[in-house]
Amino acid sequence: MTLREKVENALKDVKVFLQMEGGDCEIVDVTNDGIVKVQLQGACGSCPFSEITLKMRVEKIIKESVPEVKEVINVQTVEEKD
């Protein structure tokens, strides 16, 4: 199983929690050095507590399931303006 697959499996539990709150989380990239880049979406993307949710929920659960992960960071995508 690849590192990305392990992270995807660990993220399933987190996604349930986030979706109950009107948000979601998508994996953008998983690097070989253990950095997971995610994009918080929906209510989580605009919530003032999103960084706390990211570190205390998302990162904690992923790191418990996948010890190779060193850090989880939120990557904001730039939306194109009309």
N, C-alpha and C positions, 0 to 999 in steps of 0.2 A: 504494500500500500504506500502510495506517495505521501509526502508531507502535506500537500494540498488536500488529498483525500481525507487524511486524518483530521485536518482543520475543518473541512466541510462537515464531517461527521460530528465533531464537537460543537459546531455552530448550530446544528439542528435544535438542540435544547435551548440555546440562547434565543433563536429566532421565534420560538413559541412565546417566550416571555415578551419579547419586543413587539410581536404582532398583537398581543393582548392589549398593549398600550398604544396601538395605532402606528407603530413603526416597523422597521425591518433593518436588515443588515446584509450587505452583499460583499463577497470577497472580490477584491480588485486584483490582488497579487499575493503570492506567498514566495518569499525569496529563500534561497538555499541557506542563508545565514540566520534563518529563524524569525524574520520580520514578516508579519501578516498585515497587509494593507486592506482595509475595509472601507465601505461607504455606508454610513448610517443614512437611512431613508425614512420618508414619511414623517411622523411626529418626532422621531428620534433625530432626524436631520436638522430640525430647527429648534429643538429643545435646549434651553440654557444649561441643563444638567447633562447634556449628551456626553461630555468628556468624563464625567463621573460614571455614567452608565457604561461607557466604553471600557474604562479601567477596572471598575469594581465588578462588573458582570461579564462583559464579553471577554476581556483579556483574562480574567481570573479563571473562568470556566475552560477556555481554550487551553491555557497553560497547564491546568490540572489534568486535562485529557491528553495533551500533546506536549510533553516536557521539552521537546526540541525548540518550541516557540519561545523566543526571547522577548518579543514585544508585539503589541497590536496597536496600529495607528489608524486614525480616521483620515481618509483622503477625500477632500471635498472636490467634486467635479465642477468645473466652470461651465455654466449654462450659456449657450449662445444667445446673444441679444438680437432682437429683430431690428 
